[in-house]
Amino acid sequence: MTPSRLNLSNTRILAVDDNPQAMEILSQILLGFAVDQPAKFLDPEEAMAKIATTTFNLMIIDDDMPGMSGFDMIAAIRRDPASRNYTAPIILVSANPTKAFVRQARDCGASLVIAKPIVPGVLLSRIQWLARNPRAFVTSDCYRGPDRRFAVRPLPPGVEERRIEMLRLLSTSPERTLSQDEINSLF
């Protein structure tokens, strides 16, 4: 059975990246996904003003911007439970996603992290995953964001952990840039 196609034509997406070339690439990718008129911002402060007045289905935010980082934006969005976009999915993009970076993104309330340069197939698969696998939203004193727990079942007897080599590699060099597969394993 083939899964049904995801129609993104009426999806309200906010994209924030201070680099005009990166914003153009992301805009073209979203256009290829049939997203009509994403809200595009080069300035995070202008994006925050729009976030305060408009409800979005998804936000894609760059991590490294002057004045307000992607982490700062996510923290501000997640701070006010009464805000329009408090529970909206947020994808944080980074050119240098280390293990510490991914943990920080996850802990500040990002839904997912995607490595730059953005690969259209990776972005589409993450958008589809977010749309088809809604997670509970957690609000506590020390965390506000999507539930970070996923169903984890014990391995059957005699089956070895398939990520053992990657886990060893991550533990020996925690500050190196991660591949997209390594990022995914941390969520």
Secondary structure as UniProt FT lines:
FT   TURN            9..10
FT   STRAND          13..16
FT   HELIX           20..32
FT   TURN            33..34
FT   STRAND          39..41
FT   HELIX           44..53
FT   STRAND          58..62
FT   HELIX           70..79
FT   TURN            81..82
FT   TURN            84..87
FT   STRAND          90..94
FT   HELIX           99..108
FT   STRAND          112..115
FT   HELIX           120..132
FT   STRAND          137..139
FT   STRAND          144..146
FT   TURN            157..158
FT   TURN            162..163
FT   HELIX           164..172
FT   TURN            174..175
FT   HELIX           180..185
//
